[in-house]
Amino acid sequence: MKKTKEHTYEEAVAWLRDHGFDILEAPATPNRIFLKKYGCSAAIERADDGHAKLFAKPGYLINGEISRLIDKGFQKFLKTTKLEVPASADHLKAIHQFAEELREGVGAISLYNESLGTVSDRYVYDRVQDRDEPKPERPKRPWEKVKAKNSKKPA
């Protein structure tokens, strides 16, 4: 296994600046910066040990807000506090490239599943959602509603 060298905050900032990241100092918060590239953003800060650590996870920028990637099984979505839009292949490529370069810049470990493609922040599959609730409290699924409606038809 290849050992990665965790970079200090200053080394990380210099590397990210040298590799085309736009850097914005966080207002009234020393030792925290927002990074932007490929239409994506994230934030890092200085950890107590002097290394760089992630403060805000990478996401695609929508109306100036970092979106979260949600996987609903049939489609991935970009979700902000005000909006949810389907994620395109271009969105996913940008997030993946941004996250890979950010990990390299801060000296973080690149995990196998992350190197294969974009990893979602949440997985919300409609057939699994609310499954842990007691049966009477579970909302009816679309296929259950259709089944119930069809069973009521006279023969």
TORKOL-915635 format. One record per residue: residue number from 1; residue in three letters; x, y, z of N, C-alpha, C in turn. Coordinates in Angstrom, 2 decimals, m for minus. Example, Ala and Ser with C-alpha at 12.3 -4.5 7.8 and 13.67 -1.06 7.14 Angstrom:
# TORKOL-915635
@nr->1; rest->ala; nx->13.19; ny->m5.69; nz->7.80; cax->12.30; cay->m4.50; caz->7.80; cx->13.20; cy->m3.30; cz->7.80
@nr->2; rest->ser; nx->12.85; ny->m2.25; nz->7.08; cax->13.67; cay->m1.06; caz->7.14; cx->12.90; cy->0.03; cz->7.87
END
This chain:
# TORKOL-915635
@nr->1; rest->met; nx->0.85; ny->m1.18; nz->0.00; cax->0.00; cay->0.00; caz->0.00; cx->0.89; cy->1.24; cz->0.00
@nr->2; rest->lys; nx->0.56; ny->2.16; nz->m0.89; cax->1.32; cay->3.40; caz->m0.98; cx->0.87; cy->4.35; cz->0.12
@nr->3; rest->lys; nx->1.81; ny->4.83; nz->0.89; cax->1.53; cay->5.75; caz->1.98; cx->1.48; cy->7.17; cz->1.42
@nr->4; rest->thr; nx->0.40; ny->7.90; nz->1.71; cax->0.31; cay->9.29; caz->1.26; cx->0.83; cy->10.20; cz->2.36
@nr->5; rest->lys; nx->1.38; ny->11.32; nz->1.93; cax->1.90; cay->12.30; caz->2.90; cx->0.86; cy->13.39; cz->3.06
@nr->6; rest->glu; nx->0.33; ny->13.50; nz->4.26; cax->m0.63; cay->14.55; caz->4.55; cx->0.11; cy->15.89; cz->4.51
@nr->7; rest->his; nx->m0.47; ny->16.86; nz->3.80; cax->0.17; cay->18.16; caz->3.66; cx->m0.24; cy->19.09; cz->4.79
@nr->8; rest->thr; nx->0.67; ny->20.00; nz->5.12; cax->0.29; cay->21.06; caz->6.06; cx->m0.71; cy->21.97; cz->5.35
@nr->9; rest->tyr; nx->m1.37; ny->22.79; nz->6.12; cax->m2.35; cay->23.72; caz->5.56; cx->m1.68; cy->24.62; cz->4.52
@nr->10; rest->glu; nx->m0.51; ny->25.16; nz->4.84; cax->0.20; cay->26.05; caz->3.92; cx->0.61; cy->25.32; cz->2.64
@nr->11; rest->glu; nx->1.11; ny->24.09; nz->2.76; cax->1.48; cay->23.29; caz->1.58; cx->0.26; cy->23.02; cz->0.70
@nr->12; rest->ala; nx->m0.84; ny->22.70; nz->1.34; cax->m2.07; cay->22.41; caz->0.59; cx->m2.55; cy->23.65; cz->m0.16
@nr->13; rest->val; nx->m2.58; ny->24.78; nz->0.51; cax->m3.03; cay->26.02; caz->m0.13; cx->m2.13; cy->26.36; cz->m1.31
@nr->14; rest->ala; nx->m0.83; ny->26.24; nz->m1.14; cax->0.11; cay->26.52; caz->m2.23; cx->m0.11; cy->25.57; cz->m3.40
@nr->15; rest->trp; nx->m0.27; ny->24.27; nz->m3.12; cax->m0.48; cay->23.27; caz->m4.17; cx->m1.77; cy->23.56; cz->m4.92
@nr->16; rest->leu; nx->m2.84; ny->23.83; nz->m4.20; cax->m4.13; cay->24.09; caz->m4.82; cx->m4.09; cy->25.35; cz->m5.68
@nr->17; rest->arg; nx->m3.43; ny->26.40; nz->m5.19; cax->m3.30; cay->27.64; caz->m5.97; cx->m2.49; cy->27.37; cz->m7.24
@nr->18; rest->asp; nx->m1.39; ny->26.61; nz->m7.12; cax->m0.54; cay->26.29; caz->m8.27; cx->m1.24; cy->25.42; cz->m9.30
@nr->19; rest->his; nx->m2.29; ny->24.71; nz->m8.90; cax->m3.00; cay->23.80; caz->m9.79; cx->m4.36; cy->24.35; cz->m10.24
@nr->20; rest->gly; nx->m4.50; ny->25.66; nz->m10.22; cax->m5.65; cay->26.31; caz->m10.84; cx->m6.90; cy->26.44; cz->m10.01
@nr->21; rest->phe; nx->m6.84; ny->26.19; nz->m8.73; cax->m8.01; cay->26.38; caz->m7.88; cx->m8.16; cy->27.85; cz->m7.56
@nr->22; rest->asp; nx->m9.39; ny->28.37; nz->m7.65; cax->m9.67; cay->29.72; caz->m7.17; cx->m9.82; cy->29.62; cz->m5.66
@nr->23; rest->ile; nx->m9.16; ny->30.51; nz->m4.94; cax->m9.16; cay->30.47; caz->m3.48; cx->m9.79; cy->31.74; cz->m2.94
@nr->24; rest->leu; nx->m10.74; ny->31.55; nz->m2.02; cax->m11.44; cay->32.66; caz->m1.39; cx->m11.36; cy->32.49; cz->0.12
@nr->25; rest->glu; nx->m10.78; ny->33.48; nz->0.78; cax->m10.69; cay->33.44; caz->2.24; cx->m12.10; cy->33.51; cz->2.82
@nr->26; rest->ala; nx->m12.37; ny->32.68; nz->3.81; cax->m13.67; cay->32.71; caz->4.47; cx->m13.76; cy->33.98; cz->5.31
@nr->27; rest->pro; nx->m14.83; ny->34.75; nz->5.17; cax->m14.95; cay->36.00; caz->5.92; cx->m14.96; cy->35.76; cz->7.43
@nr->28; rest->ala; nx->m14.18; ny->36.54; nz->8.14; cax->m14.12; cay->36.52; caz->9.62; cx->m13.73; cy->35.16; cz->10.19
@nr->29; rest->thr; nx->m13.14; ny->34.29; nz->9.37; cax->m12.71; cay->32.97; caz->9.85; cx->m11.29; cy->32.72; cz->9.36
@nr->30; rest->pro; nx->m10.30; ny->32.99; nz->10.21; cax->m8.92; cay->32.76; caz->9.77; cx->m8.66; cy->31.26; cz->9.58
@nr->31; rest->asn; nx->m7.73; ny->30.97; nz->8.67; cax->m7.31; cay->29.59; caz->8.40; cx->m8.43; cy->28.71; cz->7.85
@nr->32; rest->arg; nx->m9.34; ny->29.31; nz->7.10; cax->m10.37; cay->28.55; caz->6.38; cx->m10.54; cy->29.19; cz->5.01
@nr->33; rest->ile; nx->m10.52; ny->28.37; nz->3.96; cax->m10.68; cay->28.89; caz->2.61; cx->m11.70; cy->28.06; cz->1.83
@nr->34; rest->phe; nx->m12.36; ny->28.75; nz->0.91; cax->m13.24; cay->28.08; caz->m0.04; cx->m12.48; cy->27.93; cz->m1.35
@nr->35; rest->leu; nx->m12.65; ny->26.80; nz->m1.99; cax->m11.96; cay->26.48; caz->m3.23; cx->m12.98; cy->26.33; cz->m4.34
@nr->36; rest->lys; nx->m12.60; ny->26.72; nz->m5.55; cax->m13.52; cay->26.62; caz->m6.67; cx->m12.74; cy->26.21; cz->m7.92
@nr->37; rest->lys; nx->m13.32; ny->25.26; nz->m8.67; cax->m12.74; cay->24.83; caz->m9.94; cx->m13.76; cy->23.91; cz->m10.61
@nr->38; rest->tyr; nx->m13.84; ny->23.95; nz->m11.93; cax->m14.76; cay->23.09; caz->m12.71; cx->m16.23; cy->23.31; cz->m12.36
@nr->39; rest->gly; nx->m16.57; ny->24.47; nz->m11.79; cax->m17.95; cay->24.71; caz->m11.38; cx->m18.29; cy->24.06; cz->m10.05
@nr->40; rest->cys; nx->m17.29; ny->23.55; nz->m9.36; cax->m17.47; cay->22.89; caz->m8.06; cx->m16.79; cy->23.70; cz->m6.97
@nr->41; rest->ser; nx->m17.13; ny->23.39; nz->m5.73; cax->m16.54; cay->24.09; caz->m4.60; cx->m16.45; cy->23.17; cz->m3.40
@nr->42; rest->ala; nx->m15.57; ny->23.53; nz->m2.48; cax->m15.39; cay->22.86; caz->m1.19; cx->m14.66; cy->23.84; cz->m0.29
@nr->43; rest->ala; nx->m14.47; ny->23.48; nz->0.97; cax->m13.73; cay->24.34; caz->1.88; cx->m12.80; cy->23.49; cz->2.72
@nr->44; rest->ile; nx->m11.61; ny->24.04; nz->2.98; cax->m10.67; cay->23.39; caz->3.88; cx->m10.31; cy->24.37; cz->4.98
@nr->45; rest->glu; nx->m9.81; ny->23.82; nz->6.07; cax->m9.35; cay->24.66; caz->7.18; cx->m8.12; cy->24.03; cz->7.80
@nr->46; rest->arg; nx->m7.44; ny->24.82; nz->8.61; cax->m6.26; cay->24.33; caz->9.31; cx->m6.73; cy->23.52; cz->10.52
@nr->47; rest->ala; nx->m6.26; ny->22.28; nz->10.60; cax->m6.57; cay->21.43; caz->11.75; cx->m5.67; cy->21.83; cz->12.92
@nr->48; rest->asp; nx->m5.98; ny->21.35; nz->14.11; cax->m5.18; cay->21.68; caz->15.29; cx->m3.72; cy->21.24; cz->15.15
@nr->49; rest->asp; nx->m3.48; ny->20.17; nz->14.37; cax->m2.11; cay->19.68; caz->14.18; cx->m1.37; cy->20.38; cz->13.04
@nr->50; rest->gly; nx->m2.01; ny->21.40; nz->12.42; cax->m1.36; cay->22.15; caz->11.35; cx->m1.61; cy->21.63; cz->9.95
@nr->51; rest->his; nx->m2.25; ny->20.48; nz->9.83; cax->m2.57; cay->19.92; caz->8.52; cx->m3.87; cy->20.52; cz->7.98
@nr->52; rest->ala; nx->m4.11; ny->20.30; nz->6.70; cax->m5.35; cay->20.77; caz->6.08; cx->m6.41; cy->19.70; cz->6.28
@nr->53; rest->lys; nx->m7.61; ny->20.14; nz->6.64; cax->m8.72; cay->19.19; caz->6.76; cx->m9.94; cy->19.77; cz->6.07
@nr->54; rest->leu; nx->m10.78; ny->18.89; nz->5.59; cax->m11.98; cay->19.28; caz->4.87; cx->m12.99; cy->19.89; cz->5.83
@nr->55; rest->phe; nx->m13.55; ny->21.03; nz->5.45; cax->m14.58; cay->21.68; caz->6.24; cx->m15.94; cy->21.54; cz->5.57
@nr->56; rest->ala; nx->m15.98; ny->21.75; nz->4.25; cax->m17.21; cay->21.57; caz->3.46; cx->m16.89; cy->20.64; cz->2.31
@nr->57; rest->lys; nx->m17.64; ny->19.53; nz->2.21; cax->m17.39; cay->18.52; caz->1.19; cx->m17.57; cy->19.08; cz->m0.22
@nr->58; rest->pro; nx->m16.85; ny->18.51; nz->m1.19; cax->m16.99; cay->18.96; caz->m2.57; cx->m18.40; cy->18.76; cz->m3.11
@nr->59; rest->gly; nx->m18.84; ny->19.72; nz->m3.90; cax->m20.13; cay->19.63; caz->m4.56; cx->m20.20; cy->20.63; cz->m5.70
@nr->60; rest->tyr; nx->m21.15; ny->20.44; nz->m6.57; cax->m21.33; cay->21.34; caz->m7.69; cx->m21.99; cy->22.62; cz->m7.19
@nr->61; rest->leu; nx->m21.55; ny->23.76; nz->m7.71; cax->m22.13; cay->25.04; caz->m7.30; cx->m23.42; cy->25.32; cz->m8.08
@nr->62; rest->ile; nx->m24.49; ny->25.57; nz->m7.34; cax->m25.76; cay->25.94; caz->m7.95; cx->m26.24; cy->27.21; cz->m7.24
@nr->63; rest->asn; nx->m26.36; ny->28.28; nz->m8.00; cax->m26.75; cay->29.59; caz->m7.45; cx->m25.89; cy->29.98; cz->m6.25
@nr->64; rest->gly; nx->m24.58; ny->29.72; nz->m6.35; cax->m23.64; cay->30.11; caz->m5.31; cx->m23.61; cy->29.19; cz->m4.09
@nr->65; rest->glu; nx->m24.36; ny->28.10; nz->m4.11; cax->m24.41; cay->27.17; caz->m2.98; cx->m23.83; cy->25.82; cz->m3.38
@nr->66; rest->ile; nx->m23.05; ny->25.22; nz->m2.49; cax->m22.48; cay->23.90; caz->m2.76; cx->m23.59; cy->22.87; cz->m2.62
@nr->67; rest->ser; nx->m23.85; ny->22.14; nz->m3.69; cax->m24.92; cay->21.14; caz->m3.67; cx->m24.40; cy->19.82; cz->m3.10
@nr->68; rest->arg; nx->m25.31; ny->19.01; nz->m2.64; cax->m25.03; cay->17.64; caz->m2.18; cx->m25.50; cy->16.70; cz->m3.27
@nr->69; rest->leu; nx->m24.77; ny->15.62; nz->m3.48; cax->m25.13; cay->14.63; caz->m4.49; cx->m25.98; cy->13.55; cz->m3.83
@nr->70; rest->ile; nx->m27.20; ny->13.39; nz->m4.32; cax->m28.16; cay->12.43; caz->m3.77; cx->m28.41; cy->11.36; cz->m4.83
@nr->71; rest->asp; nx->m28.31; ny->10.10; nz->m4.45; cax->m28.57; cay->8.99; caz->m5.36; cx->m29.91; cy->8.38; cz->m5.00
@nr->72; rest->lys; nx->m30.86; ny->8.43; nz->m5.93; cax->m32.19; cay->7.87; caz->m5.67; cx->m32.39; cy->6.53; cz->m6.38
@nr->73; rest->gly; nx->m31.30; ny->5.89; nz->m6.78; cax->m31.38; cay->4.59; caz->m7.41; cx->m31.51; cy->4.68; cz->m8.91
@nr->74; rest->phe; nx->m32.48; ny->5.43; nz->m9.40; cax->m32.73; cay->5.56; caz->m10.83; cx->m32.03; cy->6.79; cz->m11.41
@nr->75; rest->gln; nx->m31.59; ny->7.71; nz->m10.55; cax->m30.99; cay->8.96; caz->m11.01; cx->m30.25; cy->9.62; cz->m9.85
@nr->76; rest->lys; nx->m29.16; ny->10.32; nz->m10.15; cax->m28.47; cay->11.13; caz->m9.15; cx->m28.99; cy->12.56; cz->m9.29
@nr->77; rest->phe; nx->m29.08; ny->13.25; nz->m8.15; cax->m29.58; cay->14.62; caz->m8.12; cx->m28.60; cy->15.51; cz->m7.37
@nr->78; rest->leu; nx->m28.57; ny->16.79; nz->m7.77; cax->m27.82; cay->17.81; caz->m7.05; cx->m28.85; cy->18.57; cz->m6.21
@nr->79; rest->lys; nx->m28.64; ny->18.60; nz->m4.90; cax->m29.62; cay->19.20; caz->m3.99; cx->m28.98; cy->20.32; cz->m3.18
@nr->80; rest->thr; nx->m29.64; ny->21.47; nz->m3.19; cax->m29.26; cay->22.59; caz->m2.34; cx->m30.41; cy->22.81; cz->m1.35
@nr->81; rest->thr; nx->m30.32; ny->23.84; nz->m0.55; cax->m31.40; cay->24.12; caz->0.40; cx->m32.67; cy->24.57; cz->m0.30
@nr->82; rest->lys; nx->m32.54; ny->25.05; nz->m1.56; cax->m33.70; cay->25.59; caz->m2.27; cx->m34.07; cy->24.85; cz->m3.54
@nr->83; rest->leu; nx->m33.21; ny->23.94; nz->m4.01; cax->m33.40; cay->23.39; caz->m5.34; cx->m32.87; cy->21.96; cz->m5.42
@nr->84; rest->glu; nx->m33.49; ny->21.16; nz->m6.26; cax->m33.00; cay->19.82; caz->m6.56; cx->m33.11; cy->19.60; cz->m8.06
@nr->85; rest->val; nx->m31.97; ny->19.31; nz->m8.70; cax->m31.95; cay->19.12; caz->m10.16; cx->m31.26; cy->17.80; cz->m10.49
@nr->86; rest->pro; nx->m31.68; ny->17.16; nz->m11.59; cax->m30.99; cay->15.93; caz->m12.00; cx->m29.53; cy->16.22; cz->m12.33
@nr->87; rest->ala; nx->m28.65; ny->15.35; nz->m11.90; cax->m27.21; cay->15.51; caz->m12.18; cx->m26.91; cy->14.93; cz->m13.55
@nr->88; rest->ser; nx->m26.22; ny->15.70; nz->m14.37; cax->m25.82; cay->15.24; caz->m15.69; cx->m24.46; cy->14.55; cz->m15.61
@nr->89; rest->ala; nx->m24.08; ny->13.88; nz->m16.69; cax->m22.76; cay->13.25; caz->m16.74; cx->m21.66; cy->14.29; cz->m16.58
@nr->90; rest->asp; nx->m21.86; ny->15.48; nz->m17.14; cax->m20.87; cay->16.55; caz->m17.00; cx->m20.73; cy->17.00; cz->m15.55
@nr->91; rest->his; nx->m21.84; ny->17.09; nz->m14.84; cax->m21.80; cay->17.43; caz->m13.41; cx->m20.96; cy->16.40; cz->m12.66
@nr->92; rest->leu; nx->m21.26; ny->15.13; nz->m12.89; cax->m20.58; cay->14.05; caz->m12.17; cx->m19.08; cy->14.01; cz->m12.49
@nr->93; rest->lys; nx->m18.72; ny->14.22; nz->m13.74; cax->m17.31; cay->14.26; caz->m14.12; cx->m16.59; cy->15.41; cz->m13.42
@nr->94; rest->ala; nx->m17.25; ny->16.58; nz->m13.38; cax->m16.64; cay->17.76; caz->m12.75; cx->m16.43; cy->17.51; cz->m11.25
@nr->95; rest->ile; nx->m17.44; ny->16.97; nz->m10.57; cax->m17.32; cay->16.70; caz->m9.14; cx->m16.22; cy->15.68; cz->m8.88
@nr->96; rest->his; nx->m16.17; ny->14.63; nz->m9.70; cax->m15.15; cay->13.59; caz->m9.53; cx->m13.75; cy->14.16; cz->m9.71
@nr->97; rest->gln; nx->m13.53; ny->14.92; nz->m10.77; cax->m12.22; cay->15.52; caz->m11.05; cx->m11.82; cy->16.48; cz->m9.93
@nr->98; rest->phe; nx->m12.76; ny->17.31; nz->m9.51; cax->m12.50; cay->18.27; caz->m8.44; cx->m12.10; cy->17.55; cz->m7.15
@nr->99; rest->ala; nx->m12.86; ny->16.53; nz->m6.77; cax->m12.60; cay->15.80; caz->m5.53; cx->m11.26; cy->15.08; cz->m5.58
@nr->100; rest->glu; nx->m10.91; ny->14.48; nz->m6.73; cax->m9.62; cay->13.80; caz->m6.87; cx->m8.46; cy->14.78; cz->m6.70
@nr->101; rest->glu; nx->m8.55; ny->15.93; nz->m7.36; cax->m7.48; cay->16.93; caz->m7.26; cx->m7.40; cy->17.51; cz->m5.85
@nr->102; rest->leu; nx->m8.54; ny->17.70; nz->m5.21; cax->m8.55; cay->18.21; caz->m3.84; cx->m7.87; cy->17.23; cz->m2.90
@nr->103; rest->arg; nx->m8.19; ny->15.93; nz->m3.04; cax->m7.55; cay->14.91; caz->m2.19; cx->m6.04; cy->14.92; cz->m2.40
@nr->104; rest->glu; nx->m5.61; ny->15.05; nz->m3.64; cax->m4.18; cay->15.10; caz->m3.92; cx->m3.55; cy->16.34; cz->m3.29
@nr->105; rest->gly; nx->m4.25; ny->17.46; nz->m3.39; cax->m3.72; cay->18.71; caz->m2.86; cx->m3.54; cy->18.72; cz->m1.35
@nr->106; rest->val; nx->m4.44; ny->18.07; nz->m0.62; cax->m4.33; cay->18.06; caz->0.83; cx->m3.59; cy->16.81; cz->1.33
@nr->107; rest->gly; nx->m3.26; ny->15.91; nz->0.41; cax->m2.53; cay->14.70; caz->0.80; cx->m3.42; cy->13.66; cz->1.45
@nr->108; rest->ala; nx->m4.70; ny->13.64; nz->1.08; cax->m5.65; cay->12.67; caz->1.64; cx->m5.57; cy->11.36; cz->0.87
@nr->109; rest->ile; nx->m6.02; ny->10.32; nz->1.49; cax->m6.05; cay->8.99; caz->0.87; cx->m7.13; cy->8.97; cz->m0.20
@nr->110; rest->ser; nx->m6.82; ny->8.39; nz->m1.35; cax->m7.80; cay->8.21; caz->m2.41; cx->m8.27; cy->6.76; cz->m2.35
@nr->111; rest->leu; nx->m9.50; ny->6.56; nz->m1.95; cax->m10.04; cay->5.22; caz->m1.78; cx->m10.45; cy->4.62; cz->m3.13
@nr->112; rest->tyr; nx->m10.44; ny->3.31; nz->m3.21; cax->m10.72; cay->2.60; caz->m4.46; cx->m12.08; cy->2.98; cz->m5.02
@nr->113; rest->asn; nx->m13.13; ny->2.93; nz->m4.19; cax->m14.47; cay->3.22; caz->m4.71; cx->m14.59; cy->4.68; cz->m5.17
@nr->114; rest->glu; nx->m13.86; ny->5.58; nz->m4.54; cax->m13.90; cay->6.98; caz->m4.96; cx->m13.16; cy->7.18; cz->m6.28
@nr->115; rest->ser; nx->m12.12; ny->6.41; nz->m6.51; cax->m11.36; cay->6.57; caz->m7.75; cx->m12.11; cy->6.02; cz->m8.95
@nr->116; rest->leu; nx->m13.11; ny->5.15; nz->m8.73; cax->m13.89; cay->4.60; caz->m9.83; cx->m14.90; cy->5.60; cz->m10.39
@nr->117; rest->gly; nx->m15.36; ny->6.50; nz->m9.55; cax->m16.36; cay->7.47; caz->m10.00; cx->m16.86; cy->8.31; cz->m8.85
@nr->118; rest->thr; nx->m17.88; ny->9.07; nz->m9.12; cax->m18.43; cay->9.98; caz->m8.14; cx->m19.21; cy->9.21; cz->m7.07
@nr->119; rest->val; nx->m18.95; ny->9.54; nz->m5.82; cax->m19.64; cay->8.90; caz->m4.69; cx->m20.66; cy->9.89; cz->m4.14
@nr->120; rest->ser; nx->m21.88; ny->9.43; nz->m3.95; cax->m22.96; cay->10.30; caz->m3.49; cx->m22.85; cy->10.59; cz->m2.00
@nr->121; rest->asp; nx->m23.44; ny->11.70; nz->m1.60; cax->m23.50; cay->12.07; caz->m0.18; cx->m24.59; cy->11.28; cz->0.54
@nr->122; rest->arg; nx->m25.67; ny->10.99; nz->m0.18; cax->m26.79; cay->10.22; caz->0.38; cx->m27.32; cy->9.27; cz->m0.67
@nr->123; rest->tyr; nx->m27.82; ny->8.14; nz->m0.21; cax->m28.47; cay->7.16; caz->m1.06; cx->m29.90; cy->7.01; cz->m0.56
@nr->124; rest->val; nx->m30.86; ny->7.37; nz->m1.41; cax->m32.27; cay->7.35; caz->m1.01; cx->m33.03; cy->6.56; cz->m2.07
@nr->125; rest->tyr; nx->m33.13; ny->5.27; nz->m1.86; cax->m33.83; cay->4.42; caz->m2.82; cx->m35.28; cy->4.31; cz->m2.40
@nr->126; rest->asp; nx->m36.20; ny->4.55; nz->m3.33; cax->m37.62; cay->4.59; caz->m2.98; cx->m38.13; cy->3.26; cz->m2.43
@nr->127; rest->arg; nx->m37.56; ny->2.14; nz->m2.82; cax->m38.03; cay->0.85; caz->m2.32; cx->m37.49; cy->0.54; cz->m0.93
@nr->128; rest->val; nx->m36.51; ny->1.30; nz->m0.48; cax->m35.91; cay->1.06; caz->0.83; cx->m36.31; cy->2.14; cz->1.83
@nr->129; rest->gln; nx->m36.61; ny->3.33; nz->1.34; cax->m36.95; cay->4.46; caz->2.20; cx->m38.15; cy->4.11; cz->3.08
@nr->130; rest->asp; nx->m38.07; ny->4.42; nz->4.35; cax->m39.12; cay->4.18; caz->5.35; cx->m39.36; cy->2.71; cz->5.65
@nr->131; rest->arg; nx->m38.52; ny->1.83; nz->5.16; cax->m38.71; cay->0.39; caz->5.37; cx->m38.57; cy->0.00; cz->6.83
@nr->132; rest->asp; nx->m37.83; ny->0.80; nz->7.61; cax->m37.64; cay->0.47; caz->9.02; cx->m38.82; cy->0.93; cz->9.90
@nr->133; rest->glu; nx->m39.80; ny->1.62; nz->9.32; cax->m41.00; cay->2.03; caz->10.05; cx->m41.95; cy->0.84; cz->10.19
@nr->134; rest->pro; nx->m42.79; ny->0.82; nz->11.25; cax->m43.80; cay->m0.23; caz->11.36; cx->m44.72; cy->m0.20; cz->10.15
@nr->135; rest->lys; nx->m45.19; ny->m1.36; nz->9.69; cax->m45.99; cay->m1.44; caz->8.46; cx->m47.16; cy->m0.45; cz->8.39
@nr->136; rest->pro; nx->m47.95; ny->m0.31; nz->9.46; cax->m49.08; cay->0.63; caz->9.36; cx->m48.66; cy->2.08; cz->9.14
@nr->137; rest->glu; nx->m47.44; ny->2.45; nz->9.55; cax->m46.98; cay->3.84; caz->9.44; cx->m46.23; cy->4.11; cz->8.14
@nr->138; rest->arg; nx->m45.92; ny->3.08; nz->7.37; cax->m45.18; cay->3.28; caz->6.11; cx->m46.09; cy->3.92; cz->5.07
@nr->139; rest->pro; nx->m45.57; ny->4.88; nz->4.32; cax->m46.39; cay->5.45; caz->3.23; cx->m46.54; cy->4.41; cz->2.13
@nr->140; rest->lys; nx->m47.69; ny->4.46; nz->1.45; cax->m47.94; cay->3.53; caz->0.34; cx->m47.03; cy->3.89; cz->m0.83
@nr->141; rest->arg; nx->m46.41; ny->2.88; nz->m1.41; cax->m45.58; cay->3.07; caz->m2.59; cx->m46.48; cy->3.16; cz->m3.82
@nr->142; rest->pro; nx->m46.01; ny->3.79; nz->m4.90; cax->m46.85; cay->3.90; caz->m6.11; cx->m47.36; cy->2.55; cz->m6.60
@nr->143; rest->trp; nx->m46.52; ny->1.53; nz->m6.56; cax->m46.94; cay->0.22; caz->m7.05; cx->m47.96; cy->m0.43; cz->m6.11
@nr->144; rest->glu; nx->m47.94; ny->m0.05; nz->m4.83; cax->m48.93; cay->m0.57; caz->m3.89; cx->m50.28; cy->0.11; cz->m4.11
@nr->145; rest->lys; nx->m50.25; ny->1.40; nz->m4.45; cax->m51.48; cay->2.13; caz->m4.72; cx->m52.17; cy->1.58; cz->m5.96
@nr->146; rest->val; nx->m51.39; ny->1.30; nz->m7.00; cax->m51.94; cay->0.77; caz->m8.24; cx->m52.52; cy->m0.63; cz->m7.98
@nr->147; rest->lys; nx->m51.81; ny->m1.44; nz->m7.23; cax->m52.25; cay->m2.80; caz->m6.91; cx->m53.57; cy->m2.76; cz->m6.13
@nr->148; rest->ala; nx->m53.67; ny->m1.86; nz->m5.16; cax->m54.89; cay->m1.74; caz->m4.36; cx->m56.05; cy->m1.24; cz->m5.22
@nr->149; rest->lys; nx->m55.78; ny->m0.30; nz->m6.11; cax->m56.81; cay->0.25; caz->m6.98; cx->m57.31; cy->m0.84; cz->m7.93
@nr->150; rest->asn; nx->m56.41; ny->m1.63; nz->m8.51; cax->m56.80; cay->m2.69; caz->m9.45; cx->m57.56; cy->m3.81; cz->m8.76
@nr->151; rest->ser; nx->m57.28; ny->m4.07; nz->m7.50; cax->m57.96; cay->m5.15; caz->m6.80; cx->m59.40; cy->m4.79; cz->m6.43
@nr->152; rest->lys; nx->m59.75; ny->m3.48; nz->m6.48; cax->m61.09; cay->m3.04; caz->m6.15; cx->m62.02; cy->m3.03; cz->m7.34
@nr->153; rest->lys; nx->m61.48; ny->m3.23; nz->m8.56; cax->m62.31; cay->m3.21; caz->m9.77; cx->m63.24; cy->m4.42; cz->m9.77
@nr->154; rest->pro; nx->m64.54; ny->m4.23; nz->m10.16; cax->m65.46; cay->m5.37; caz->m10.24; cx->m65.09; cy->m6.29; cz->m11.39
@nr->155; rest->ala; nx->m65.34; ny->m7.56; nz->m11.20; cax->m65.00; cay->m8.56; caz->m12.21; cx->m66.02; cy->m8.68; cz->m13.29
END
